[in-house]
Amino acid sequence: MENDKLSNRPISSKTQAQRLFTAIALPDGHKQKLRQWAEQDLKELSFRKWSDYRDYHVTLQFLGDVATSDIPKLEQALVQATAEHAPFTLGIGEAGFFGREQFPRVLWRGVTGQRESLDQLFHSILRATEPLGFKPEERPYRPHITVARSYTGQQPAPSSVWQPNDRIAEPWEVGEFVLYATRLGQKPMYQIIQTFPLLR
């Protein structure tokens, strides 16, 4: 997750906590098609870490380490955020990068579709969690799907990586968002601990 930046929320070392974030999970079919693109079109590229296809998602807000005892209050706040939103559609866009184009730090696929609805959901979640002490990041929200991190190839990444790919063009309906917990060292690394339907 490129938006993964720890909040300044203090957590006691003696308190059981989980590292959480909110996100939109991709449908299984889109995960498989994105996996095929990564394995077929990018098979010659060398990255230090490839995202497990089961973890593909669009991050909404990274929450950091949250005390287990605080999770019920967080879930209640997120339920309130859903009341303002109806389902909307998104699609997988073209490839992009963070860092240098020829030696990217992060390789991702963009997000297309009803981006305004996505941005509105993002801001509703920020408003819902801020009273609990969660602070929004200062950098602008850039929704994306992380595919790989830390390019390690000796030769620059070819420009063909950034060409349009129509195999994942069909949109899907976003009817919910999820609360993920990070399980470091496991595959998949992200576990859904709660789902929040958009009901308006």
BAMI-129203 format. One line per 8 residues: their letters; for each residue x, y, z of N, C-alpha, C, O, CB. Coordinates in Angstrom, 2 decimals. Glycine has a CB too. Layout:
<pts>
a	X/Y/Z/X/Y/Z/X/Y/Z/X/Y/Z/X/Y/Z; ...
</pts>
This chain:
<pts>
mendklsn	0.85/-1.19/0.00/0.00/0.00/0.00/0.88/1.22/0.00/1.69/1.41/0.91/-0.96/0.01/1.21; 0.73/2.04/-0.96/1.53/3.25/-1.00/1.08/4.23/0.06/1.85/5.09/0.49/1.46/3.89/-2.36; -0.18/4.11/0.50/-0.67/5.02/1.52/-0.32/4.54/2.92/-0.75/5.14/3.90/-2.16/5.18/1.39; 0.47/3.46/3.04/0.78/2.92/4.34/1.75/3.84/5.08/2.95/3.83/4.81/1.37/1.51/4.21; 1.21/4.62/6.00/2.04/5.48/6.82/1.44/5.44/8.21/0.25/5.73/8.38/2.12/6.95/6.27; 2.24/5.09/9.20/1.70/4.92/10.54/1.10/6.21/11.05/1.67/7.29/10.86/2.76/4.44/11.48; -0.05/6.10/11.69/-0.65/7.25/12.34/0.18/7.57/13.58/1.00/6.77/14.01/-2.14/6.99/12.69; -0.05/8.74/14.15/0.65/9.15/15.35/-0.07/8.70/16.62/0.20/9.20/17.71/0.83/10.65/15.37
rpissktq	-0.97/7.76/16.46/-1.78/7.31/17.58/-0.92/6.45/18.51/-0.44/5.39/18.10/-3.01/6.51/17.08; -0.73/6.88/19.76/0.14/6.10/20.67/-0.50/4.78/21.07/-1.69/4.72/21.40/0.46/6.92/21.92; 0.30/3.72/21.04/-0.15/2.40/21.46/0.83/1.87/22.50/2.03/1.80/22.24/-0.27/1.42/20.25; 0.33/1.51/23.66/1.20/0.98/24.70/1.82/-0.33/24.24/1.16/-1.14/23.58/0.42/0.78/26.00; 3.07/-0.55/24.59/3.75/-1.79/24.22/3.10/-3.00/24.88/3.29/-4.13/24.42/5.23/-1.73/24.59; 2.32/-2.76/25.96/1.67/-3.86/26.66/0.26/-4.12/26.13/-0.40/-5.06/26.56/1.61/-3.57/28.15; -0.19/-3.28/25.19/-1.55/-3.41/24.67/-1.56/-4.25/23.41/-0.77/-4.01/22.49/-2.15/-2.03/24.40; -2.44/-5.23/23.37/-2.58/-6.02/22.16/-3.16/-5.14/21.07/-4.17/-4.46/21.28/-3.47/-7.27/22.41
aqrlftai	-2.54/-5.14/19.90/-2.97/-4.25/18.83/-2.89/-4.98/17.49/-2.20/-5.98/17.35/-2.10/-2.98/18.80; -3.62/-4.44/16.53/-3.58/-4.95/15.17/-3.34/-3.79/14.22/-3.84/-2.68/14.44/-4.88/-5.70/14.81; -2.57/-4.04/13.18/-2.32/-3.01/12.17/-3.45/-3.06/11.14/-3.62/-4.07/10.46/-0.92/-3.21/11.47; -4.22/-1.99/11.05/-5.46/-1.98/10.28/-5.46/-0.93/9.19/-4.76/0.08/9.26/-6.63/-1.76/11.19; -6.28/-1.19/8.17/-6.56/-0.17/7.16/-7.88/-0.50/6.49/-8.31/-1.65/6.47/-5.41/-0.09/6.11; -8.53/0.53/5.96/-9.76/0.33/5.21/-9.44/0.31/3.73/-8.50/0.97/3.28/-10.80/1.44/5.53; -10.22/-0.46/2.97/-9.91/-0.62/1.55/-11.12/-1.17/0.81/-12.09/-1.63/1.40/-8.69/-1.55/1.36; -11.01/-1.12/-0.51/-11.96/-1.80/-1.39/-11.24/-3.02/-1.95/-10.23/-2.89/-2.64/-12.47/-0.86/-2.55
alpdghkq	-11.76/-4.20/-1.65/-11.17/-5.43/-2.17/-11.63/-5.65/-3.60/-12.79/-5.39/-3.93/-11.55/-6.65/-1.28; -10.73/-6.12/-4.45/-11.10/-6.41/-5.83/-11.90/-7.71/-5.89/-11.67/-8.61/-5.09/-9.85/-6.52/-6.73; -12.84/-7.80/-6.83/-13.53/-9.09/-7.04/-12.53/-10.16/-7.46/-11.48/-9.85/-8.02/-14.65/-8.95/-8.10; -12.86/-11.42/-7.20/-11.95/-12.51/-7.51/-11.57/-12.55/-8.99/-10.41/-12.80/-9.32/-12.57/-13.83/-7.11; -12.53/-12.30/-9.87/-12.23/-12.34/-11.30/-11.22/-11.28/-11.71/-10.34/-11.55/-12.53/-13.49/-12.16/-12.09; -11.33/-10.10/-11.14/-10.38/-9.03/-11.45/-9.00/-9.33/-10.84/-7.97/-8.99/-11.43/-10.90/-7.68/-10.93; -9.00/-9.95/-9.68/-7.72/-10.35/-9.09/-7.01/-11.34/-10.00/-5.80/-11.24/-10.20/-7.94/-10.98/-7.69; -7.75/-12.29/-10.55/-7.14/-13.30/-11.42/-6.60/-12.66/-12.71/-5.51/-13.01/-13.16/-8.16/-14.39/-11.76
klrqwaeq	-7.36/-11.74/-13.29/-6.89/-11.10/-14.52/-5.68/-10.23/-14.27/-4.77/-10.17/-15.10/-8.01/-10.27/-15.14; -5.67/-9.55/-13.14/-4.50/-8.75/-12.79/-3.30/-9.65/-12.52/-2.17/-9.30/-12.85/-4.80/-7.86/-11.57; -3.55/-10.80/-11.92/-2.48/-11.78/-11.70/-1.92/-12.27/-13.03/-0.70/-12.38/-13.18/-3.01/-12.97/-10.87; -2.78/-12.56/-14.00/-2.32/-13.00/-15.31/-1.46/-11.95/-15.98/-0.43/-12.26/-16.57/-3.50/-13.35/-16.22; -1.88/-10.69/-15.88/-1.08/-9.60/-16.46/0.30/-9.55/-15.82/1.31/-9.43/-16.51/-1.81/-8.23/-16.28; 0.36/-9.65/-14.48/1.64/-9.58/-13.79/2.53/-10.76/-14.16/3.74/-10.59/-14.35/1.43/-9.54/-12.28; 1.94/-11.95/-14.26/2.75/-13.15/-14.52/3.15/-13.28/-15.98/4.20/-13.86/-16.29/2.01/-14.38/-14.09; 2.33/-12.76/-16.90/2.62/-12.91/-18.33/3.38/-11.71/-18.89/4.42/-11.88/-19.54/1.32/-13.10/-19.10
dlkelsfr	2.89/-10.52/-18.65/3.50/-9.33/-19.24/4.71/-8.83/-18.47/5.57/-8.14/-19.04/2.48/-8.24/-19.34; 4.79/-9.16/-17.19/5.87/-8.63/-16.36/6.86/-9.71/-15.92/7.69/-9.47/-15.04/5.30/-7.95/-15.15; 6.77/-10.89/-16.52/7.56/-12.02/-16.02/9.07/-11.81/-16.15/9.84/-12.45/-15.44/7.18/-13.28/-16.76; 9.49/-10.92/-17.04/10.92/-10.68/-17.21/11.44/-9.62/-16.25/12.65/-9.41/-16.17/11.21/-10.26/-18.63; 10.56/-8.96/-15.52/10.98/-7.89/-14.62/11.34/-8.44/-13.25/10.78/-9.45/-12.81/9.88/-6.84/-14.50; 12.26/-7.78/-12.59/12.72/-8.23/-11.28/12.34/-7.18/-10.22/12.79/-6.04/-10.27/14.26/-8.47/-11.28; 11.49/-7.60/-9.28/11.12/-6.76/-8.15/11.42/-7.50/-6.86/11.36/-8.73/-6.80/9.63/-6.35/-8.23; 11.74/-6.74/-5.82/12.04/-7.37/-4.54/10.80/-8.05/-3.96/10.91/-9.09/-3.31/12.57/-6.33/-3.55
kwsdyrdy	9.63/-7.46/-4.19/8.41/-8.03/-3.62/7.25/-7.88/-4.59/6.99/-6.79/-5.09/8.08/-7.36/-2.29; 6.57/-8.98/-4.84/5.35/-8.98/-5.63/4.16/-9.14/-4.69/4.19/-9.96/-3.78/5.37/-10.10/-6.71; 3.11/-8.37/-4.92/1.90/-8.52/-4.11/1.26/-9.88/-4.40/1.16/-10.29/-5.55/0.90/-7.38/-4.39; 0.83/-10.56/-3.35/0.04/-11.77/-3.54/-1.28/-11.34/-4.19/-1.91/-10.39/-3.75/-0.21/-12.52/-2.17; -1.69/-12.04/-5.24/-2.88/-11.62/-5.97/-4.11/-11.59/-5.08/-5.05/-10.84/-5.35/-3.11/-12.55/-7.15; -4.13/-12.39/-4.03/-5.28/-12.41/-3.12/-5.36/-11.13/-2.28/-6.38/-10.85/-1.66/-5.21/-13.63/-2.21; -4.27/-10.37/-2.26/-4.22/-9.13/-1.48/-4.54/-7.88/-2.31/-4.55/-6.78/-1.75/-2.86/-8.98/-0.86; -4.80/-8.01/-3.60/-5.05/-6.83/-4.42/-6.23/-6.03/-3.87/-7.29/-6.59/-3.60/-5.31/-7.23/-5.89
hvtlqflg	-6.04/-4.73/-3.72/-7.07/-3.88/-3.14/-6.78/-2.42/-3.48/-5.70/-2.08/-3.97/-7.16/-4.08/-1.61; -7.76/-1.58/-3.21/-7.59/-0.12/-3.31/-7.67/0.43/-1.89/-8.74/0.39/-1.28/-8.69/0.54/-4.26; -6.58/0.93/-1.37/-6.57/1.45/0.00/-7.44/2.70/0.10/-7.45/3.54/-0.80/-5.13/1.76/0.45; -8.17/2.80/1.20/-8.92/4.02/1.52/-8.18/4.80/2.60/-7.70/5.90/2.34/-10.37/3.68/1.98; -8.07/4.25/3.80/-7.32/4.93/4.86/-6.49/3.92/5.63/-7.01/2.89/6.08/-8.26/5.70/5.81; -5.22/4.22/5.79/-4.36/3.41/6.64/-4.52/3.92/8.07/-4.43/5.12/8.31/-2.85/3.47/6.17; -4.76/3.01/9.01/-5.08/3.39/10.38/-3.95/3.14/11.36/-3.95/3.70/12.45/-6.29/2.66/10.84; -3.00/2.31/10.98/-1.88/2.02/11.87/-2.23/0.98/12.92/-3.18/0.22/12.76/-1.42/3.28/12.54
dvatsdip	-1.44/0.95/13.99/-1.63/-0.03/15.05/-2.78/0.42/15.95/-2.74/1.49/16.55/-0.34/-0.21/15.88; -3.80/-0.41/16.02/-5.03/-0.10/16.77/-5.19/-1.11/17.89/-5.15/-2.32/17.65/-6.28/-0.09/15.83; -5.39/-0.62/19.10/-5.62/-1.52/20.23/-6.87/-2.36/19.96/-7.89/-1.84/19.51/-5.77/-0.72/21.55; -6.77/-3.64/20.24/-7.90/-4.53/19.99/-9.16/-4.05/20.70/-10.27/-4.21/20.18/-7.55/-5.95/20.44; -9.01/-3.49/21.87/-10.17/-3.00/22.62/-10.84/-1.81/21.96/-12.00/-1.51/22.25/-9.75/-2.63/24.02; -10.13/-1.12/21.05/-10.68/0.05/20.37/-11.37/-0.30/19.05/-12.03/0.55/18.46/-9.59/1.05/20.11; -11.22/-1.53/18.58/-11.76/-1.90/17.27/-13.28/-1.79/17.21/-13.79/-1.31/16.20/-11.34/-3.31/16.92; -14.04/-2.19/18.24/-15.51/-2.03/18.16/-15.94/-0.58/17.93/-16.85/-0.34/17.14/-16.15/-2.54/19.42
kleqalvq	-15.29/0.38/18.59/-15.63/1.79/18.38/-15.29/2.21/16.96/-16.02/2.98/16.34/-14.89/2.68/19.40; -14.17/1.72/16.45/-13.79/2.03/15.08/-14.82/1.47/14.11/-15.21/2.15/13.16/-12.41/1.47/14.76; -15.26/0.26/14.32/-16.25/-0.35/13.44/-17.57/0.43/13.46/-18.21/0.58/12.42/-16.50/-1.80/13.84; -17.98/0.91/14.63/-19.20/1.71/14.71/-19.07/2.99/13.90/-20.02/3.40/13.23/-19.51/2.04/16.17; -17.90/3.62/13.95/-17.68/4.84/13.18/-17.74/4.55/11.69/-18.29/5.34/10.92/-16.34/5.47/13.54; -17.18/3.43/11.27/-17.17/3.09/9.85/-18.57/2.74/9.35/-18.90/3.03/8.20/-16.23/1.92/9.60; -19.40/2.14/10.20/-20.79/1.89/9.83/-21.49/3.21/9.53/-22.27/3.30/8.58/-21.54/1.12/10.95; -21.23/4.23/10.32/-21.83/5.54/10.10/-21.40/6.12/8.75/-22.19/6.78/8.08/-21.46/6.50/11.24
ataehapf	-20.16/5.88/8.36/-19.67/6.40/7.09/-20.39/5.79/5.90/-20.54/6.44/4.87/-18.17/6.15/6.96; -20.85/4.55/6.03/-21.51/3.90/4.89/-22.87/4.50/4.59/-23.35/4.41/3.47/-21.66/2.41/5.16; -23.50/5.12/5.59/-24.86/5.63/5.42/-24.94/6.73/4.36/-26.03/7.00/3.84/-25.38/6.16/6.74; -23.83/7.34/4.04/-23.83/8.46/3.10/-23.63/8.02/1.66/-23.58/8.87/0.77/-22.75/9.44/3.49; -23.51/6.72/1.40/-23.06/6.29/0.08/-23.87/5.13/-0.49/-24.29/4.22/0.22/-21.62/5.89/0.15; -24.07/5.20/-1.79/-24.67/4.12/-2.56/-23.58/3.39/-3.32/-22.49/3.94/-3.50/-25.76/4.66/-3.53; -23.83/2.16/-3.79/-22.83/1.47/-4.61/-22.45/2.28/-5.84/-23.24/3.07/-6.35/-23.36/0.10/-5.03; -21.22/2.07/-6.31/-20.72/2.76/-7.50/-19.79/1.82/-8.24/-19.47/0.74/-7.74/-19.99/4.09/-7.12
tlgigeag	-19.36/2.21/-9.42/-18.52/1.33/-10.23/-17.09/1.85/-10.33/-16.85/3.06/-10.39/-19.12/1.17/-11.63; -16.16/0.91/-10.36/-14.75/1.20/-10.58/-14.20/0.23/-11.61/-14.80/-0.81/-11.89/-13.94/1.12/-9.24; -13.06/0.58/-12.17/-12.36/-0.30/-13.10/-10.87/-0.22/-12.85/-10.40/0.67/-12.14/-12.68/0.07/-14.55; -10.14/-1.15/-13.42/-8.67/-1.16/-13.31/-8.09/-0.38/-14.48/-8.37/-0.68/-15.64/-8.11/-2.63/-13.29; -7.29/0.63/-14.17/-6.71/1.49/-15.19/-5.33/1.05/-15.63/-4.92/-0.09/-15.42/-6.65/2.89/-14.69; -4.62/1.97/-16.25/-3.30/1.68/-16.80/-2.26/1.56/-15.68/-2.50/1.98/-14.55/-2.88/2.77/-17.79; -1.12/0.99/-16.03/-0.02/0.85/-15.07/0.61/2.20/-14.79/0.65/3.08/-15.65/1.04/-0.14/-15.60; 1.10/2.35/-13.58/1.81/3.56/-13.18/2.88/3.21/-12.16/3.10/2.04/-11.85/0.83/4.61/-12.61
ffgreqfp	3.54/4.22/-11.65/4.67/3.96/-10.76/4.85/5.10/-9.78/4.42/6.23/-10.02/5.96/3.75/-11.57; 5.50/4.80/-8.67/6.03/5.78/-7.75/7.55/5.65/-7.82/8.08/4.54/-7.93/5.49/5.59/-6.27; 8.24/6.78/-7.77/9.68/6.76/-7.93/10.07/7.10/-9.35/9.38/7.87/-10.02/10.24/5.40/-7.54; 11.17/6.53/-9.82/11.64/6.79/-11.18/11.01/5.81/-12.17/10.87/4.62/-11.86/13.19/6.70/-11.25; 10.65/6.29/-13.31/9.97/5.45/-14.30/10.81/4.24/-14.69/10.27/3.14/-14.82/9.63/6.26/-15.54; 12.10/4.42/-14.89/12.94/3.31/-15.35/13.34/2.36/-14.22/13.70/1.21/-14.47/14.19/3.86/-16.01; 13.28/2.84/-12.99/13.60/2.00/-11.82/12.56/2.27/-10.74/12.88/2.86/-9.70/15.07/2.28/-11.29; 11.32/1.86/-10.97/10.22/2.24/-10.08/10.34/1.67/-8.67/10.75/0.53/-8.48/8.91/1.80/-10.68
rvlwrgvt	9.96/2.49/-7.70/9.90/2.05/-6.31/8.66/1.21/-6.08/8.69/0.23/-5.33/9.92/3.25/-5.36; 7.54/1.60/-6.72/6.29/0.85/-6.64/5.67/0.81/-8.03/5.59/1.83/-8.70/5.30/1.49/-5.61; 5.24/-0.37/-8.46/4.50/-0.52/-9.71/3.06/-0.80/-9.35/2.77/-1.68/-8.54/5.11/-1.66/-10.60; 2.14/-0.05/-9.96/0.74/-0.20/-9.62/-0.14/-0.08/-10.85/0.32/0.32/-11.93/0.33/0.84/-8.58; -1.41/-0.44/-10.69/-2.44/-0.19/-11.68/-3.38/0.87/-11.12/-3.74/0.84/-9.95/-3.21/-1.49/-12.06; -3.77/1.80/-11.98/-4.64/2.87/-11.55/-6.09/2.43/-11.43/-6.43/1.27/-11.67/-4.53/4.02/-12.50; -6.93/3.37/-11.06/-8.35/3.12/-10.84/-9.16/4.05/-11.73/-8.93/5.26/-11.74/-8.73/3.30/-9.35; -10.12/3.48/-12.46/-10.99/4.26/-13.32/-12.44/4.13/-12.84/-12.70/3.47/-11.83/-10.86/3.80/-14.80
gqresldq	-13.35/4.76/-13.54/-14.76/4.64/-13.19/-15.26/5.86/-12.43/-14.84/6.98/-12.71/-15.00/3.40/-12.36; -16.14/5.63/-11.48/-16.77/6.72/-10.72/-15.84/7.18/-9.60/-16.07/6.94/-8.42/-18.14/6.28/-10.14; -14.78/7.86/-10.03/-13.76/8.31/-9.09/-14.29/9.33/-8.09/-13.83/9.37/-6.94/-12.59/8.89/-9.84; -15.24/10.14/-8.50/-15.81/11.12/-7.58/-16.49/10.42/-6.40/-16.37/10.86/-5.26/-16.81/12.04/-8.30; -17.21/9.32/-6.70/-17.85/8.56/-5.62/-16.80/7.92/-4.71/-16.99/7.85/-3.49/-18.76/7.47/-6.21; -15.71/7.47/-5.29/-14.62/6.90/-4.49/-14.03/7.97/-3.58/-13.80/7.72/-2.39/-13.53/6.31/-5.41; -13.78/9.16/-4.12/-13.22/10.24/-3.31/-14.18/10.63/-2.18/-13.74/10.91/-1.07/-12.92/11.47/-4.19; -15.47/10.65/-2.46/-16.45/10.98/-1.43/-16.45/9.95/-0.31/-16.55/10.30/0.86/-17.84/11.10/-2.04
lfhsilra	-16.35/8.67/-0.68/-16.27/7.62/0.34/-15.01/7.78/1.17/-15.05/7.64/2.40/-16.31/6.22/-0.33; -13.90/8.06/0.52/-12.63/8.28/1.21/-12.77/9.39/2.26/-12.35/9.22/3.40/-11.52/8.64/0.20; -13.37/10.50/1.87/-13.50/11.62/2.80/-14.49/11.31/3.92/-14.30/11.77/5.05/-13.95/12.88/2.05; -15.54/10.55/3.64/-16.48/10.16/4.69/-15.79/9.31/5.75/-16.05/9.46/6.94/-17.67/9.39/4.09; -14.91/8.42/5.30/-14.18/7.57/6.25/-13.23/8.42/7.10/-13.11/8.19/8.30/-13.39/6.48/5.51; -12.57/9.39/6.47/-11.69/10.28/7.24/-12.47/11.03/8.31/-12.03/11.13/9.46/-10.99/11.28/6.30; -13.64/11.54/7.94/-14.46/12.28/8.91/-14.94/11.38/10.04/-15.03/11.81/11.19/-15.66/12.93/8.21; -15.23/10.12/9.71/-15.74/9.20/10.72/-14.66/8.77/11.71/-14.95/8.55/12.89/-16.32/7.97/10.05
teplgfkp	-13.43/8.65/11.25/-12.36/8.14/12.12/-11.59/9.23/12.85/-10.93/8.96/13.85/-11.39/7.32/11.30; -11.68/10.46/12.37/-10.89/11.53/13.00/-11.25/11.76/14.46/-10.34/11.97/15.27/-11.08/12.82/12.24; -12.55/11.72/14.86/-12.85/11.90/16.28/-12.24/10.82/17.18/-12.13/11.02/18.39/-14.34/11.91/16.48; -11.85/9.69/16.60/-11.23/8.62/17.37/-9.72/8.79/17.46/-9.03/7.97/18.08/-11.55/7.28/16.75; -9.20/9.84/16.85/-7.77/10.11/16.94/-6.96/9.74/15.72/-5.74/9.86/15.75/-7.23/9.40/18.09; -7.61/9.28/14.65/-6.88/8.92/13.43/-6.71/10.15/12.56/-7.68/10.85/12.26/-7.62/7.79/12.66; -5.49/10.41/12.15/-5.17/11.61/11.40/-4.99/11.29/9.92/-4.29/10.33/9.58/-3.91/12.29/11.95; -5.61/12.06/9.03/-5.40/11.84/7.59/-3.98/12.19/7.18/-3.33/13.02/7.81/-6.39/12.66/6.77
eerpyrph	-3.52/11.56/6.13/-2.20/11.89/5.61/-2.22/13.25/4.94/-3.26/13.70/4.46/-1.73/10.82/4.62; -1.07/13.89/4.91/-0.97/15.21/4.29/-0.94/15.14/2.77/-1.39/16.06/2.09/0.26/15.94/4.80; -0.40/14.05/2.23/-0.28/13.96/0.78/-1.65/13.65/0.15/-2.51/13.05/0.80/0.75/12.88/0.39; -1.84/14.05/-1.09/-3.13/13.83/-1.76/-3.45/12.35/-1.89/-2.55/11.51/-1.96/-3.14/14.49/-3.14; -4.73/12.04/-1.91/-5.18/10.66/-2.08/-5.00/10.25/-3.54/-5.50/10.91/-4.44/-6.67/10.51/-1.65; -4.28/9.16/-3.76/-4.02/8.64/-5.10/-4.39/7.16/-5.13/-3.52/6.31/-4.92/-2.52/8.86/-5.51; -5.64/6.85/-5.39/-6.08/5.44/-5.35/-5.37/4.61/-6.42/-5.22/5.04/-7.56/-7.60/5.34/-5.54; -4.95/3.40/-6.02/-4.22/2.53/-6.94/-4.21/1.12/-6.36/-4.63/0.89/-5.23/-2.76/3.04/-7.17
itvarsyt	-3.73/0.18/-7.15/-3.60/-1.22/-6.75/-2.12/-1.59/-6.86/-1.57/-1.67/-7.96/-4.49/-2.17/-7.64; -1.47/-1.81/-5.74/-0.05/-2.12/-5.75/0.19/-3.53/-6.28/-0.42/-4.49/-5.81/0.55/-1.97/-4.34; 1.08/-3.63/-7.27/1.39/-4.92/-7.89/2.78/-5.41/-7.47/2.96/-6.61/-7.23/1.32/-4.80/-9.42; 3.74/-4.51/-7.38/5.10/-4.91/-7.02/5.84/-3.73/-6.40/5.47/-2.57/-6.58/5.87/-5.44/-8.26; 6.89/-4.06/-5.65/7.69/-3.03/-4.98/9.18/-3.25/-5.23/9.65/-4.38/-5.36/7.39/-3.04/-3.47; 9.89/-2.15/-5.29/11.36/-2.14/-5.31/11.94/-2.89/-6.50/12.35/-4.05/-6.39/11.88/-2.75/-4.04; 11.98/-2.20/-7.64/12.58/-2.77/-8.85/14.06/-3.03/-8.62/14.79/-2.15/-8.18/12.37/-1.83/-10.06; 14.51/-4.24/-8.93/15.90/-4.63/-8.70/16.63/-5.00/-9.99/17.76/-5.47/-9.94/15.96/-5.80/-7.74
gqqpapss	15.98/-4.78/-11.13/16.62/-5.12/-12.40/17.82/-4.25/-12.70/17.88/-3.10/-12.29/15.63/-5.00/-13.52; 18.77/-4.81/-13.41/19.97/-4.06/-13.81/19.69/-3.13/-14.97/20.32/-2.08/-15.10/21.09/-5.02/-14.18; 18.74/-3.51/-15.82/18.35/-2.69/-16.95/17.08/-1.93/-16.64/16.26/-2.42/-15.86/18.17/-3.55/-18.21; 16.89/-0.74/-17.22/15.67/0.02/-16.95/14.42/-0.76/-17.31/14.43/-1.56/-18.24/15.69/1.33/-17.72; 13.35/-0.53/-16.60/12.07/-1.16/-16.91/11.62/-0.70/-18.29/11.67/0.50/-18.57/10.99/-0.82/-15.83; 11.20/-1.60/-19.17/10.81/-1.22/-20.53/9.56/-0.37/-20.56/8.68/-0.51/-19.70/10.61/-2.46/-21.38; 9.47/0.51/-21.53/8.32/1.41/-21.65/7.03/0.64/-21.91/5.94/1.17/-21.67/8.56/2.43/-22.76; 7.13/-0.60/-22.41/5.93/-1.39/-22.69/5.09/-1.66/-21.45/3.90/-1.93/-21.54/6.31/-2.71/-23.33
vwqpndri	5.73/-1.57/-20.27/5.00/-1.79/-19.02/3.87/-0.79/-18.87/2.82/-1.10/-18.32/5.95/-1.71/-17.82; 4.09/0.42/-19.38/3.15/1.50/-19.15/2.13/1.63/-20.28/1.36/2.59/-20.32/3.89/2.81/-18.98; 2.11/0.66/-21.21/1.15/0.71/-22.30/-0.23/0.29/-21.80/-0.33/-0.50/-20.86/1.60/-0.19/-23.46; -1.30/0.80/-22.42/-2.67/0.42/-22.01/-2.87/-1.08/-22.11/-2.35/-1.74/-23.01/-3.71/1.15/-22.87; -3.64/-1.61/-21.17/-3.95/-3.03/-21.16/-5.45/-3.18/-21.07/-6.06/-2.79/-20.07/-3.24/-3.76/-19.97; -6.06/-3.74/-22.11/-7.52/-3.80/-22.19/-8.10/-5.08/-21.61/-9.32/-5.23/-21.58/-7.95/-3.66/-23.61; -7.28/-5.99/-21.16/-7.79/-7.27/-20.69/-8.51/-7.15/-19.34/-9.21/-8.08/-18.93/-6.65/-8.27/-20.57; -8.33/-6.03/-18.66/-8.97/-5.86/-17.36/-9.83/-4.60/-17.40/-9.95/-3.89/-16.40/-7.90/-5.77/-16.23
aepwevge	-10.42/-4.33/-18.55/-11.10/-3.05/-18.74/-12.49/-3.00/-18.14/-12.98/-1.92/-17.82/-11.18/-2.74/-20.20; -13.16/-4.16/-17.99/-14.54/-4.12/-17.55/-14.64/-3.65/-16.10/-13.84/-4.06/-15.25/-15.20/-5.50/-17.70; -15.61/-2.78/-15.81/-15.77/-2.27/-14.44/-16.46/-3.28/-13.54/-16.98/-4.29/-14.01/-16.57/-0.97/-14.46; -16.46/-3.01/-12.27/-17.22/-3.81/-11.31/-17.95/-2.87/-10.36/-17.57/-1.72/-10.18/-16.28/-4.79/-10.53; -19.01/-3.39/-9.74/-19.77/-2.58/-8.79/-19.18/-2.71/-7.40/-19.00/-3.81/-6.88/-21.25/-2.99/-8.79; -18.88/-1.57/-6.82/-18.38/-1.52/-5.45/-19.58/-1.38/-4.52/-20.19/-0.32/-4.46/-17.36/-0.34/-5.24; -19.90/-2.43/-3.82/-21.05/-2.42/-2.91/-20.67/-2.42/-1.45/-21.53/-2.46/-0.58/-21.92/-3.58/-3.19; -19.34/-2.37/-1.18/-18.88/-2.43/0.20/-17.42/-2.02/0.27/-16.72/-1.99/-0.74/-19.08/-3.84/0.79
fvlyatrl	-16.97/-1.71/1.47/-15.54/-1.62/1.72/-15.24/-2.49/2.93/-16.15/-2.93/3.62/-15.07/-0.14/1.95; -13.97/-2.73/3.20/-13.59/-3.68/4.24/-12.57/-3.07/5.19/-11.89/-2.10/4.86/-13.04/-4.97/3.63; -12.49/-3.67/6.36/-11.43/-3.37/7.31/-10.46/-4.54/7.29/-10.82/-5.67/7.63/-12.01/-3.11/8.76; -9.24/-4.25/6.90/-8.21/-5.28/6.80/-7.28/-5.23/8.01/-7.02/-4.16/8.56/-7.40/-5.11/5.50; -6.79/-6.38/8.41/-5.70/-6.50/9.37/-4.49/-7.07/8.65/-4.62/-8.00/7.84/-6.10/-7.40/10.59; -3.32/-6.53/8.93/-2.09/-6.99/8.31/-1.48/-8.12/9.12/-1.30/-8.00/10.33/-1.09/-5.83/8.16; -1.17/-9.21/8.43/-0.52/-10.37/9.06/0.86/-10.54/8.44/1.02/-11.27/7.46/-1.39/-11.67/8.89; 1.83/-9.87/9.01/3.17/-9.88/8.44/3.72/-11.30/8.36/3.58/-12.09/9.30/4.11/-9.00/9.27
gqkpmyqi	4.34/-11.60/7.22/4.95/-12.91/7.03/4.00/-13.98/6.55/4.43/-15.12/6.33/5.56/-13.35/8.29; 2.71/-13.66/6.38/1.74/-14.64/5.92/1.31/-14.35/4.49/1.44/-13.23/4.01/0.52/-14.67/6.85; 0.80/-15.37/3.82/0.25/-15.22/2.47/-1.12/-15.87/2.43/-1.25/-17.06/2.72/1.20/-15.85/1.40; -2.16/-15.11/2.08/-2.14/-13.67/1.85/-1.83/-12.91/3.14/-2.01/-13.43/4.24/-3.48/-13.20/1.27; -1.38/-11.68/2.98/-0.93/-10.90/4.14/-2.06/-10.13/4.80/-1.95/-9.75/5.96/0.16/-9.95/3.72; -3.15/-9.89/4.05/-4.24/-9.08/4.59/-5.47/-9.93/4.85/-5.88/-10.73/4.01/-4.58/-7.95/3.63; -6.03/-9.77/6.02/-7.21/-10.54/6.43/-8.37/-9.59/6.68/-8.23/-8.62/7.43/-6.90/-11.38/7.71; -9.51/-9.86/6.06/-10.70/-9.05/6.29/-11.26/-9.38/7.67/-11.55/-10.53/7.98/-11.78/-9.29/5.17
iqtfpllr	-11.41/-8.34/8.50/-11.99/-8.58/9.83/-13.40/-8.00/9.95/-14.12/-8.31/10.90/-11.09/-7.99/10.90; -13.79/-7.14/8.99/-15.16/-6.65/8.98/-15.47/-6.09/7.59/-14.60/-5.56/6.91/-15.37/-5.57/10.07; -16.73/-6.21/7.19/-17.21/-5.71/5.89/-18.29/-4.68/6.14/-19.12/-4.84/7.03/-17.74/-6.87/4.99; -18.29/-3.60/5.34/-19.22/-2.50/5.53/-19.97/-2.23/4.21/-19.44/-1.57/3.33/-18.47/-1.22/6.01; -21.20/-2.74/4.08/-21.98/-2.54/2.84/-22.38/-1.07/2.68/-22.64/-0.36/3.65/-23.24/-3.43/2.85; -22.41/-0.65/1.41/-22.91/0.69/1.08/-24.41/0.55/0.84/-24.83/-0.14/-0.09/-22.18/1.31/-0.19; -25.21/1.19/1.67/-26.63/0.87/1.74/-27.55/1.98/1.28/-28.76/1.77/1.20/-26.98/0.50/3.12; -27.03/3.15/0.97/-27.95/4.25/0.70/-28.82/3.99/-0.51/-29.65/4.83/-0.86/-27.19/5.52/0.49
</pts>
